[in-house]
Amino acid sequence: MTLILDGKAHAERMLAEVAAGVADRIARGHRPPCLAVVLVGEDPASHVYVRGKVADCARTGIRSVEHRLPAETPQADLEALVRTLNTDPAVDGILVQLPLPAGLDAKRVLHLLDPAKDVDGFHPVNQGLLLEGLPGLRPCTPSACMSLLKAHGIDPKGTRAVVLGRSEIVGKPMALMLLEAHATVTIAHSRTRDLPGLCREADILVAAVGRPGMVEGSWVKPGAVVIDVGINRVEDVALGERIFAADPARLATLKAKGGVLCGDVRYAEAALVAGAITPVPGGVGLLTRAGLMANTLQACR
C-alpha cells in the first residue's frame, strides 16, 4: 500500500515546534523573532502567499512587519529598503517575495541581503555554506522535503536519487541535501536524454520543474519515494484530459470550476506504483511555509 506523505500534518508539527521555541525565548525575557516581508506590486499569487506567511507568523508568535511597495518602485528604492532592514537590530529575517515586477533585478536585491537575515536561504553565502556542509540558513523547500523524509523514517543513505529540475531555489540545493544524506544523486532537466528511463532508476524521485503532470506513472520505479514540489494551476481542459486520464474526479473539478491545482507528477498514476508519495495540494507547499518560520527562529537565535 502506498504511503501518503502528508505535508499538512508535518507542517502542523513544524509550526508547533517553532511556536514552542518562540514561547521559550519570551519566557526567558527575550523579544520574539521578527520577520520583515517585502512585497512589491500586485501579483495575486504573491499576495496570497504573503497572507499565508503572515498568518503563520501570528500563529507561532513571530512578529511580522510588512513593507508593501508599488510595482513601479525604482530599483534603487527597493535596494535602499533592504539596506535599512539589514541594519535594523529589531529585524531577524528578511523575505523579499518573488517574483518581482518586470524591470526589477531580483538577483541584485537578494545578493544585498545580510546572509544572517536571509531566511529564504538564497544568498550566495548561504548557498556556499550548504555546498560545504556547514551550518547556515538553507532554502525552505528542500529543507522541508528532507524533514518530511526523516519524519517518515525514510533514510536516503545508499539510495539512488533523481532530482528533476535544476533551479537555485529547489533543484540544486535539494540535490546537495540528498548528497549530504549519503544518497547517490543525479540532477535531470529538460535536455536530459531518456528522461523517463533515468527517472525509473530512482529510489527517491523529486520533481521540481513547474510543468503540470510531466512525470507519468510509467516513469516511477515500483516502490520509489516520490516528492512532488510542483504547484501548478491547470485551466486547459485538453491538457487536463491528458494528464488526469487516471484521475476522473480531478478532471471533473477542472471542468466544473474552470481550474484545478496539480503537481509535476500525475498523482493518480504514480500512486499506483510508488511506495510513498506527496499529494498536491497538501504536500510540500505547506511545508515550505513552515520551513520559513523555522528559519526565522534560527536567524533570531
C-alpha positions as a Python dict, from the first residue, in 0.01 Angstrom:
ca = {
    (1, 'M'): (0, 0, 0),
    (2, 'T'): (135, 342, -97),
    (3, 'L'): (229, 570, 193),
    (4, 'I'): (87, 921, 153),
    (5, 'L'): (343, 1171, 282),
    (6, 'D'): (105, 1416, 447),
    (7, 'G'): (268, 1759, 426),
    (8, 'K'): (-16, 1928, 611),
    (9, 'A'): (25, 1711, 921),
    (10, 'H'): (403, 1752, 921),
    (11, 'A'): (372, 2130, 873),
    (12, 'E'): (150, 2139, 1182),
    (13, 'R'): (423, 1964, 1380),
    (14, 'M'): (689, 2201, 1250),
    (15, 'L'): (483, 2509, 1336),
    (16, 'A'): (414, 2373, 1684),
    (17, 'E'): (790, 2327, 1739),
    (18, 'V'): (856, 2685, 1626),
    (19, 'A'): (580, 2819, 1850),
    (20, 'A'): (733, 2634, 2147),
    (21, 'G'): (1074, 2779, 2065),
    (22, 'V'): (935, 3131, 2045),
    (23, 'A'): (743, 3088, 2372),
    (24, 'D'): (1062, 2968, 2540),
    (25, 'R'): (1250, 3279, 2424),
    (26, 'I'): (977, 3507, 2559),
    (27, 'A'): (964, 3316, 2888),
    (28, 'R'): (1338, 3379, 2929),
    (29, 'G'): (1286, 3752, 2885),
    (30, 'H'): (1380, 3788, 2518),
    (31, 'R'): (1177, 3957, 2246),
    (32, 'P'): (1002, 3741, 1987),
    (33, 'P'): (1167, 3691, 1648),
    (34, 'C'): (1077, 3946, 1380),
    (35, 'L'): (1027, 3874, 1009),
    (36, 'A'): (1020, 4165, 763),
    (37, 'V'): (825, 4088, 445),
    (38, 'V'): (885, 4298, 133),
    (39, 'L'): (606, 4275, -126),
    (40, 'V'): (637, 4471, -449),
    (41, 'G'): (346, 4508, -690),
    (42, 'E'): (3, 4348, -711),
    (43, 'D'): (73, 3991, -823),
    (44, 'P'): (-232, 3797, -690),
    (45, 'A'): (-39, 3478, -612),
    (46, 'S'): (227, 3672, -421),
    (47, 'H'): (-40, 3841, -210),
    (48, 'V'): (-192, 3501, -128),
    (49, 'Y'): (149, 3363, -29),
    (50, 'V'): (228, 3663, 190),
    (51, 'R'): (-109, 3642, 367),
    (52, 'G'): (-32, 3279, 448),
    (53, 'K'): (314, 3361, 577),
    (54, 'V'): (186, 3646, 793),
    (55, 'A'): (-80, 3412, 936),
    (56, 'D'): (193, 3158, 1019),
    (57, 'C'): (387, 3430, 1198),
    (58, 'A'): (85, 3518, 1410),
    (59, 'R'): (27, 3154, 1492),
    (60, 'T'): (385, 3089, 1602),
    (61, 'G'): (433, 3415, 1793),
    (62, 'I'): (676, 3563, 1539),
    (63, 'R'): (630, 3935, 1483),
    (64, 'S'): (580, 4023, 1116),
    (65, 'V'): (634, 4363, 957),
    (66, 'E'): (508, 4416, 602),
    (67, 'H'): (658, 4660, 352),
    (68, 'R'): (427, 4692, 51),
    (69, 'L'): (567, 4883, -245),
    (70, 'P'): (407, 4976, -579),
    (71, 'A'): (510, 4788, -892),
    (72, 'E'): (677, 5100, -1033),
    (73, 'T'): (917, 5124, -735),
    (74, 'P'): (1269, 5210, -864),
    (75, 'Q'): (1542, 4952, -814),
    (76, 'A'): (1739, 5200, -601),
    (77, 'D'): (1447, 5250, -361),
    (78, 'L'): (1397, 4875, -317),
    (79, 'E'): (1768, 4827, -251),
    (80, 'A'): (1764, 5115, -1),
    (81, 'L'): (1484, 4943, 192),
    (82, 'V'): (1681, 4617, 203),
    (83, 'R'): (1987, 4800, 334),
    (84, 'T'): (1774, 4963, 606),
    (85, 'L'): (1631, 4627, 713),
    (86, 'N'): (1981, 4476, 713),
    (87, 'T'): (2094, 4725, 976),
    (88, 'D'): (1775, 4722, 1186),
    (89, 'P'): (1858, 4528, 1506),
    (90, 'A'): (1488, 4457, 1565),
    (91, 'V'): (1461, 4258, 1237),
    (92, 'D'): (1587, 3898, 1238),
    (93, 'G'): (1471, 3775, 898),
    (94, 'I'): (1402, 3943, 564),
    (95, 'L'): (1178, 3790, 298),
    (96, 'V'): (1164, 3954, -44),
    (97, 'Q'): (861, 3796, -210),
    (98, 'L'): (931, 3671, -561),
    (99, 'P'): (871, 3721, -845),
    (100, 'L'): (944, 4093, -856),
    (101, 'P'): (768, 4308, -1118),
    (102, 'A'): (927, 4344, -1460),
    (103, 'G'): (1217, 4587, -1461),
    (104, 'L'): (1345, 4497, -1115),
    (105, 'D'): (1659, 4286, -1078),
    (106, 'A'): (1581, 4017, -820),
    (107, 'K'): (1939, 3884, -810),
    (108, 'R'): (2079, 4224, -716),
    (109, 'V'): (1823, 4259, -439),
    (110, 'L'): (1876, 3909, -299),
    (111, 'H'): (2254, 3949, -307),
    (112, 'L'): (2218, 4266, -97),
    (113, 'L'): (2055, 4077, 190),
    (114, 'D'): (2252, 4022, 508),
    (115, 'P'): (2317, 3644, 486),
    (116, 'A'): (2231, 3612, 855),
    (117, 'K'): (1882, 3751, 780),
    (118, 'D'): (1831, 3563, 451),
    (119, 'V'): (1552, 3333, 571),
    (120, 'D'): (1485, 3206, 217),
    (121, 'G'): (1842, 3075, 203),
    (122, 'F'): (1904, 3218, -145),
    (123, 'H'): (2212, 3435, -74),
    (124, 'P'): (2539, 3306, -227),
    (125, 'V'): (2694, 3287, 121),
    (126, 'N'): (2420, 3053, 244),
    (127, 'Q'): (2434, 2854, -79),
    (128, 'G'): (2809, 2821, -27),
    (129, 'L'): (2767, 2705, 331),
    (130, 'L'): (2529, 2438, 206),
    (131, 'L'): (2781, 2331, -57),
    (132, 'E'): (3049, 2293, 213),
    (133, 'G'): (2811, 2117, 453),
    (134, 'L'): (2840, 2394, 711),
    (135, 'P'): (2558, 2537, 927),
    (136, 'G'): (2359, 2819, 770),
    (137, 'L'): (2013, 2926, 659),
    (138, 'R'): (1903, 2674, 398),
    (139, 'P'): (1635, 2706, 129),
    (140, 'C'): (1297, 2631, 283),
    (141, 'T'): (1150, 2390, 28),
    (142, 'P'): (1434, 2135, 7),
    (143, 'S'): (1487, 2158, 384),
    (144, 'A'): (1119, 2081, 436),
    (145, 'C'): (1140, 1785, 196),
    (146, 'M'): (1431, 1640, 392),
    (147, 'S'): (1240, 1694, 717),
    (148, 'L'): (939, 1512, 572),
    (149, 'L'): (1153, 1214, 472),
    (150, 'K'): (1306, 1198, 819),
    (151, 'A'): (965, 1218, 987),
    (152, 'H'): (853, 909, 796),
    (153, 'G'): (1171, 713, 863),
    (154, 'I'): (1291, 735, 502),
    (155, 'D'): (1671, 735, 502),
    (156, 'P'): (1834, 847, 174),
    (157, 'K'): (2161, 675, 267),
    (158, 'G'): (2269, 438, -9),
    (159, 'T'): (1971, 517, -233),
    (160, 'R'): (1970, 637, -593),
    (161, 'A'): (1804, 980, -604),
    (162, 'V'): (1700, 1174, -912),
    (163, 'V'): (1613, 1543, -883),
    (164, 'L'): (1412, 1664, -1182),
    (165, 'G'): (1482, 2037, -1204),
    (166, 'R'): (1795, 2248, -1157),
    (167, 'S'): (1676, 2576, -1007),
    (168, 'E'): (1878, 2751, -738),
    (169, 'I'): (1564, 2758, -521),
    (170, 'V'): (1483, 2386, -519),
    (171, 'G'): (1668, 2159, -762),
    (172, 'K'): (2033, 2234, -687),
    (173, 'P'): (2000, 2266, -305),
    (174, 'M'): (1776, 1957, -296),
    (175, 'A'): (2047, 1758, -472),
    (176, 'L'): (2311, 1884, -228),
    (177, 'M'): (2099, 1793, 76),
    (178, 'L'): (2034, 1443, -57),
    (179, 'L'): (2405, 1406, -129),
    (180, 'E'): (2480, 1522, 226),
    (181, 'A'): (2246, 1245, 345),
    (182, 'H'): (2461, 992, 152),
    (183, 'A'): (2234, 936, -148),
    (184, 'T'): (2381, 896, -496),
    (185, 'V'): (2227, 1190, -679),
    (186, 'T'): (2157, 1276, -1042),
    (187, 'I'): (2017, 1615, -1145),
    (188, 'A'): (1795, 1583, -1452),
    (189, 'H'): (1636, 1852, -1669),
    (190, 'S'): (1463, 1918, -2000),
    (191, 'R'): (1774, 1832, -2202),
    (192, 'T'): (1844, 1503, -2025),
    (193, 'R'): (1848, 1208, -2266),
    (194, 'D'): (1592, 935, -2195),
    (195, 'L'): (1441, 1125, -1903),
    (196, 'P'): (1170, 861, -1835),
    (197, 'G'): (1434, 587, -1820),
    (198, 'L'): (1650, 784, -1580),
    (199, 'C'): (1355, 859, -1351),
    (200, 'R'): (1271, 487, -1343),
    (201, 'E'): (1612, 423, -1184),
    (202, 'A'): (1533, 647, -884),
    (203, 'D'): (1465, 515, -535),
    (204, 'I'): (1383, 877, -447),
    (205, 'L'): (1239, 1094, -724),
    (206, 'V'): (1199, 1468, -663),
    (207, 'A'): (1001, 1658, -929),
    (208, 'A'): (1056, 2034, -932),
    (209, 'V'): (1014, 2158, -1288),
    (210, 'G'): (688, 2355, -1276),
    (211, 'R'): (524, 2159, -1560),
    (212, 'P'): (183, 2012, -1472),
    (213, 'G'): (166, 1635, -1492),
    (214, 'M'): (503, 1600, -1665),
    (215, 'V'): (602, 1286, -1472),
    (216, 'E'): (387, 992, -1576),
    (217, 'G'): (320, 689, -1362),
    (218, 'S'): (530, 481, -1605),
    (219, 'W'): (833, 696, -1512),
    (220, 'V'): (821, 580, -1148),
    (221, 'K'): (1015, 281, -1021),
    (222, 'P'): (792, 41, -825),
    (223, 'G'): (827, 121, -454),
    (224, 'A'): (1003, 454, -511),
    (225, 'V'): (956, 760, -292),
    (226, 'V'): (810, 1046, -498),
    (227, 'I'): (839, 1406, -375),
    (228, 'D'): (630, 1641, -591),
    (229, 'V'): (739, 2002, -543),
    (230, 'G'): (533, 2143, -830),
    (231, 'I'): (223, 2353, -765),
    (232, 'N'): (51, 2431, -1095),
    (233, 'R'): (-294, 2559, -1184),
    (234, 'V'): (-444, 2384, -1486),
    (235, 'E'): (-727, 2559, -1673),
    (236, 'D'): (-687, 2396, -2016),
    (237, 'V'): (-940, 2112, -2044),
    (238, 'A'): (-745, 1944, -2325),
    (239, 'L'): (-435, 1934, -2106),
    (240, 'G'): (-643, 1811, -1815),
    (241, 'E'): (-790, 1527, -2021),
    (242, 'R'): (-437, 1414, -2096),
    (243, 'I'): (-276, 1438, -1753),
    (244, 'F'): (-584, 1344, -1547),
    (245, 'A'): (-680, 1038, -1751),
    (246, 'A'): (-642, 822, -1439),
    (247, 'D'): (-797, 1086, -1210),
    (248, 'P'): (-1159, 1143, -1320),
    (249, 'A'): (-1250, 1330, -1001),
    (250, 'R'): (-985, 1596, -1062),
    (251, 'L'): (-1082, 1621, -1429),
    (252, 'A'): (-1444, 1671, -1326),
    (253, 'T'): (-1337, 1950, -1087),
    (254, 'L'): (-1143, 2119, -1367),
    (255, 'K'): (-1445, 2112, -1597),
    (256, 'A'): (-1685, 2228, -1325),
    (257, 'K'): (-1472, 2506, -1175),
    (258, 'G'): (-1256, 2609, -1467),
    (259, 'G'): (-930, 2531, -1291),
    (260, 'V'): (-758, 2286, -1058),
    (261, 'L'): (-426, 2257, -877),
    (262, 'C'): (-187, 1977, -954),
    (263, 'G'): (180, 1890, -922),
    (264, 'D'): (452, 1798, -1170),
    (265, 'V'): (363, 1431, -1118),
    (266, 'R'): (47, 1257, -1243),
    (267, 'Y'): (-56, 1168, -891),
    (268, 'A'): (-323, 905, -959),
    (269, 'E'): (-90, 715, -1191),
    (270, 'A'): (220, 743, -973),
    (271, 'A'): (37, 649, -653),
    (272, 'L'): (-38, 306, -801),
    (273, 'V'): (336, 239, -837),
    (274, 'A'): (520, 440, -572),
    (275, 'G'): (599, 322, -223),
    (276, 'A'): (543, 673, -87),
    (277, 'I'): (425, 997, -247),
    (278, 'T'): (337, 1358, -162),
    (279, 'P'): (-3, 1487, -275),
    (280, 'V'): (-67, 1824, -438),
    (281, 'P'): (-217, 2017, -273),
    (282, 'G'): (-145, 1907, 82),
    (283, 'G'): (218, 1814, 31),
    (284, 'V'): (531, 2022, 3),
    (285, 'G'): (369, 2367, -29),
    (286, 'L'): (261, 2394, 335),
    (287, 'L'): (597, 2259, 447),
    (288, 'T'): (776, 2542, 269),
    (289, 'R'): (590, 2800, 476),
    (290, 'A'): (664, 2610, 796),
    (291, 'G'): (1031, 2596, 696),
    (292, 'L'): (1032, 2975, 664),
    (293, 'M'): (911, 3006, 1024),
    (294, 'A'): (1182, 2765, 1140),
    (295, 'N'): (1447, 2967, 955),
    (296, 'T'): (1322, 3291, 1112),
    (297, 'L'): (1358, 3143, 1460),
    (298, 'Q'): (1704, 3012, 1369),
    (299, 'A'): (1808, 3355, 1238),
    (300, 'C'): (1688, 3515, 1563),
    (301, 'R'): (1885, 3266, 1772),
}
